[in-house]
């Protein structure tokens, strides 16, 4: 009898949902010390809201984008970025 080992389906890589200090530095155009300070402040806010604190040097991509008004992380990831909604309405003159 000839038995063959069953093939496993290919493993799908999960996209990262966190930003590292290098990502924050690049996105905001700031130095490493300032990037760590921003990550620490954002993680403090996340913890104060009752969520688990992320590991040091990382921040949730979704929360980061919300706080810095950088748009929807999922839309950008799919390369179908939607224009940001402007909360200010133009006044009729």
Secondary structure as the mmCIF struct_conf table of DSSP 4:
data_model
#
loop_
_struct_conf.conf_type_id
_struct_conf.id
_struct_conf.beg_label_comp_id
_struct_conf.beg_label_asym_id
_struct_conf.beg_label_seq_id
_struct_conf.end_label_comp_id
_struct_conf.end_label_asym_id
_struct_conf.end_label_seq_id
HELX_LH_PP_P HELX_LH_PP_P1 UNK A 5 UNK A 16
STRN STRN1 UNK A 18 UNK A 20
HELX_RH_AL_P HELX_RH_AL_P1 UNK A 21 UNK A 28
TURN_TY1_P TURN_TY1_P1 UNK A 29 UNK A 29
HELX_RH_AL_P HELX_RH_AL_P2 UNK A 32 UNK A 48
TURN_TY1_P TURN_TY1_P2 UNK A 49 UNK A 50
BEND BEND1 UNK A 51 UNK A 51
HELX_LH_PP_P HELX_LH_PP_P2 UNK A 52 UNK A 55
TURN_TY1_P TURN_TY1_P3 UNK A 56 UNK A 57
STRN STRN2 UNK A 58 UNK A 60
HELX_RH_AL_P HELX_RH_AL_P3 UNK A 61 UNK A 67
TURN_TY1_P TURN_TY1_P4 UNK A 68 UNK A 69
HELX_RH_AL_P HELX_RH_AL_P4 UNK A 73 UNK A 77
TURN_TY1_P TURN_TY1_P5 UNK A 78 UNK A 79
HELX_LH_PP_P HELX_LH_PP_P3 UNK A 81 UNK A 85
BEND BEND2 UNK A 87 UNK A 88
HELX_LH_PP_P HELX_LH_PP_P4 UNK A 89 UNK A 92
#
